[in-house]
Amino acid sequence: MGMKSTTLGMVAAVVVMAATSAVAQDVAGDAAKGEMVFRKCKACHDVGPDAKAKVGPPLNGIIGRTAGTYEGFDYSDSMAKAGADGLIWSAETISELLVKPKDFVPGTKMTFAGLRKEEERADVIAYLATFPAE
């Protein structure tokens, strides 16, 4: 690999790390506690370097993603429409979804009952923010 390729690779890595750090800083919550809360989500969702679609899509890079757009995942018509209508996943919109998913996006396939405690929602969102898009 030449010097120019190495430099470009290093610059790209720094940009990705900075973007990930910025997302993590915008999220109020405890990622370590969120990892524990995420156990409630693991039956349907995956995160991490080898994340795969399950009943729900992988959640790497969820913050900032347009709803219903994970490549290759078969979303409900209502979730796809929500994305087409401009729903972007932010800490705020994910928190609203997690209160009661079927109320936030009527017609969603997501059967999760929800997280009623604001602190748990903040913690799981902080945990998700640690997983950048691949």
TAURSUL-V882689 format. One record per residue. N is the residue number from 1. RES is the residue in three letters. SS is DSSP state (a for helix, b for strand, c for the rest). PSI is psi as a letter, one per 20 degrees, with the letter a starting at -180 (NA if undefined). OMEGA is omega in radians with two decimals (* if undefined). Layout:
n/res/ss/psi/omega
N/RES/SS/PSI/OMEGA
N/RES/SS/PSI/OMEGA
//
This chain:
n/res/ss/psi/omega
1/MET/c/p/-3.13
2/GLY/c/r/-3.14
3/MET/a/g/-3.11
4/LYS/a/g/3.12
5/SER/a/g/-3.14
6/THR/a/g/3.14
7/THR/a/g/3.13
8/LEU/a/h/3.10
9/GLY/a/g/3.13
10/MET/a/g/3.13
11/VAL/a/g/3.12
12/ALA/a/g/3.14
13/ALA/a/g/3.13
14/VAL/a/g/3.13
15/VAL/a/g/3.12
16/VAL/a/g/3.14
17/MET/a/g/-3.14
18/ALA/a/g/3.12
19/ALA/a/g/3.11
20/THR/a/g/3.12
21/SER/a/g/3.14
22/ALA/a/g/3.11
23/VAL/a/g/-3.13
24/ALA/a/h/-3.13
25/GLN/a/h/-3.13
26/ASP/c/i/-3.06
27/VAL/c/p/3.10
28/ALA/c/p/-3.14
29/GLY/c/r/-3.11
30/ASP/c/o/-3.08
31/ALA/a/h/3.13
32/ALA/a/g/3.07
33/LYS/a/h/3.13
34/GLY/a/h/3.09
35/GLU/a/h/3.11
36/MET/a/g/3.13
37/VAL/a/h/-3.11
38/PHE/a/i/3.09
39/ARG/a/h/3.11
40/LYS/a/i/-3.06
41/CYS/c/i/-2.98
42/LYS/c/h/3.14
43/ALA/c/h/-3.06
44/CYS/c/h/-3.05
45/HIS/c/q/3.14
46/ASP/c/q/3.03
47/VAL/c/r/3.09
48/GLY/c/r/-3.04
49/PRO/c/h/-3.11
50/ASP/c/k/-3.08
51/ALA/c/p/3.13
52/LYS/c/q/3.06
53/ALA/c/p/3.04
54/LYS/c/c/3.01
55/VAL/c/h/3.07
56/GLY/c/r/-3.12
57/PRO/c/q/3.00
58/PRO/c/q/-3.06
59/LEU/c/j/3.02
60/ASN/c/p/3.09
61/GLY/c/k/-3.09
62/ILE/c/h/-3.11
63/ILE/c/o/-3.09
64/GLY/c/i/3.14
65/ARG/c/q/3.03
66/THR/b/p/-3.13
67/ALA/c/q/3.04
68/GLY/c/k/-3.04
69/THR/c/j/3.11
70/TYR/c/p/-3.06
71/GLU/c/p/3.05
72/GLY/c/i/3.13
73/PHE/c/p/-3.11
74/ASP/c/n/-3.13
75/TYR/c/q/2.99
76/SER/c/q/3.10
77/ASP/a/h/-3.10
78/SER/a/h/3.11
79/MET/a/g/3.09
80/ALA/a/g/3.12
81/LYS/a/h/3.11
82/ALA/a/g/3.09
83/GLY/a/g/3.12
84/ALA/a/h/3.12
85/ASP/c/j/3.02
86/GLY/c/j/3.13
87/LEU/c/o/3.09
88/ILE/b/p/3.14
89/TRP/c/o/3.03
90/SER/c/r/3.07
91/ALA/a/h/-3.10
92/GLU/a/g/-3.09
93/THR/a/h/3.07
94/ILE/a/g/3.12
95/SER/a/g/3.12
96/GLU/a/g/3.11
97/LEU/a/g/-3.04
98/LEU/a/i/3.07
99/VAL/a/g/3.13
100/LYS/c/n/-3.02
101/PRO/a/g/-3.09
102/LYS/a/h/3.05
103/ASP/a/h/-3.09
104/PHE/a/g/3.08
105/VAL/c/n/3.13
106/PRO/c/p/-3.13
107/GLY/c/i/3.11
108/THR/c/q/3.06
109/LYS/c/i/-3.06
110/MET/c/o/-3.07
111/THR/c/j/-3.11
112/PHE/c/p/-3.11
113/ALA/c/h/3.11
114/GLY/c/r/3.07
115/LEU/c/o/-3.07
116/ARG/c/h/-3.08
117/LYS/c/p/-3.13
118/GLU/a/h/-3.13
119/GLU/a/g/3.11
120/GLU/a/g/3.11
121/ARG/a/g/3.13
122/ALA/a/g/-3.12
123/ASP/a/g/-3.13
124/VAL/a/h/3.09
125/ILE/a/h/3.07
126/ALA/a/h/3.09
127/TYR/a/g/3.14
128/LEU/a/h/-3.13
129/ALA/c/i/3.14
130/THR/c/i/-3.13
131/PHE/c/n/3.13
132/PRO/c/r/3.03
133/ALA/c/q/-3.11
134/GLU/c/NA/*
//
